[in-house]
């Protein structure tokens, strides 16, 4: 497998730093696909256990007297299926999980739960307008995670 990390990876190996547990949040974006590619390289180098997570969000749209709830879990299962295909093509084994909630909060909880040494995630997933109103998930995670966060462009 081709290394995408070069000198950074060499420095980490020489300094004795190891990534035993890597968490990869995925959202179906091309940035998440790149995160899987880089995490596969890291997991191969360090023999890391990898967990891939997708956080489904219940979308509620109020209409007159009722509310319409759009369940994104089905979409989330498809995103995880595609991520699993990509990981298998890279010879990376991983655990896959789908949770429902606020993406940043659920990813941070899962990182603590699995004792993640590293979170590898895409830099963008939401449209620019939604990111403006909701805030950047990657920004919230990079500011609040207890472990290093590698944000992939």
C-alpha positions in Angstrom: 0.0 0.0 0.0 1.3 3.5 -0.9 2.1 5.7 2.1 0.3 9.1 2.1 1.9 10.3 5.3 5.6 10.5 4.5 7.8 12.2 7.0 5.1 12.7 9.6 4.6 9.0 9.9 8.4 8.4 10.2 8.6 11.0 13.0 5.7 9.3 14.9 7.4 5.8 14.6 10.7 7.2 15.8 9.2 9.0 18.7 7.4 5.8 19.8 3.9 7.1 19.4 1.4 4.4 18.5 -2.2 4.6 17.4 -3.9 1.5 18.9 -7.5 2.7 18.3 -8.5 4.8 15.3 -12.0 6.3 14.9 -13.2 7.3 11.4 -16.5 9.3 11.3 -18.0 9.0 7.8 -20.8 11.0 6.1 -20.6 9.8 2.5 -18.5 12.8 1.3 -15.3 12.5 -0.8 -13.5 13.9 2.3 -14.7 10.9 4.4 -13.5 8.6 1.6 -10.0 10.2 1.8 -10.1 9.8 5.6 -10.6 6.1 5.1 -7.7 5.9 2.7 -5.4 7.6 5.2 -6.7 5.7 8.2 -6.1 2.5 6.3 -2.4 3.5 5.8 -2.1 4.3 9.5 -3.8 1.2 10.7 -1.5 -0.9 8.5 1.6 0.8 10.0 0.5 0.6 13.6 -1.6 -2.5 13.6 -4.5 -0.3 14.9 -8.0 -1.4 15.6 -10.4 0.7 13.5 -13.9 1.8 14.2 -16.0 3.5 11.5 -19.0 5.5 12.7 -21.9 7.3 11.0 -24.2 9.5 13.0 -27.7 9.7 11.6 -29.7 12.8 12.4 -33.5 12.8 12.8 -34.7 15.7 10.7 -37.9 17.3 11.8 -39.8 19.7 9.6 -42.8 21.4 11.2 -45.8 21.7 8.9 -49.0 23.5 10.0 -50.5 21.2 12.6 -48.1 18.2 12.3 -44.4 17.6 11.9 -42.7 15.5 9.3 -39.8 13.4 10.6 -37.3 12.2 8.1 -35.4 9.2 9.2 -31.8 9.2 7.9 -30.9 5.8 9.4 -31.5 4.1 6.0 -29.2 6.6 4.3 -26.7 6.0 7.1 -26.6 2.2 6.6 -25.9 2.8 2.9 -23.0 5.2 3.8 -21.6 2.6 6.1 -22.0 -0.1 3.5 -20.0 1.9 1.0 -17.4 2.7 3.6 -17.0 -1.0 4.3 -16.5 -1.7 0.6 -13.8 0.9 0.4 -12.1 -0.4 3.5 -12.2 -4.0 2.3 -10.6 -2.9 -1.0 -7.8 -1.4 1.0 -7.5 -4.6 3.1 -8.5 -2.7 6.3 -10.7 -4.5 8.8 -12.9 -2.4 11.0 -16.0 -2.3 13.2 -18.9 -0.3 11.8 -21.6 1.4 13.8 -24.6 3.6 13.2 -25.8 5.9 16.0 -28.5 8.6 16.0 -28.0 12.0 17.5 -25.9 15.1 17.2 -22.8 14.2 15.0 -20.1 16.0 17.0 -21.5 14.9 20.4 -21.9 11.2 19.3 -18.4 11.1 17.7 -16.8 12.5 20.8 -18.7 10.0 23.1 -17.6 7.1 20.9 -14.0 8.3 20.9 -14.0 8.1 24.7 -15.9 4.8 24.7 -13.4 3.0 22.4 -10.4 4.9 23.9 -9.5 6.3 20.5 -5.8 7.4 20.1 -6.7 9.2 16.9 -9.8 10.5 15.0 -9.4 10.7 11.2 -12.2 12.6 9.5 -13.0 14.7 6.5 -12.9 18.4 6.7 -16.3 19.0 5.1 -19.5 17.0 4.9 -22.3 19.5 5.1 -23.2 22.0 2.5 -21.8 25.5 3.2 -25.2 26.9 4.2 -25.9 24.1 6.6 -22.4 24.3 8.0 -22.9 28.0 8.6 -26.0 27.4 10.7 -25.0 24.2 12.4 -21.3 24.8 12.9 -18.6 22.6 11.5 -18.5 19.0 13.0 -14.8 18.7 12.3 -14.2 22.0 14.1 -16.1 21.0 17.2 -14.4 17.6 17.3 -10.9 19.1 16.8 -11.6 21.5 19.7 -13.1 19.1 22.1 -11.6 15.6 21.5 -9.3 14.1 24.1 -7.1 12.6 21.4 -5.4 13.9 18.3 -7.6 14.7 15.3 -6.4 14.3 11.7 -8.7 16.4 9.4 -8.4 15.3 5.8 -9.1 17.7 2.9 
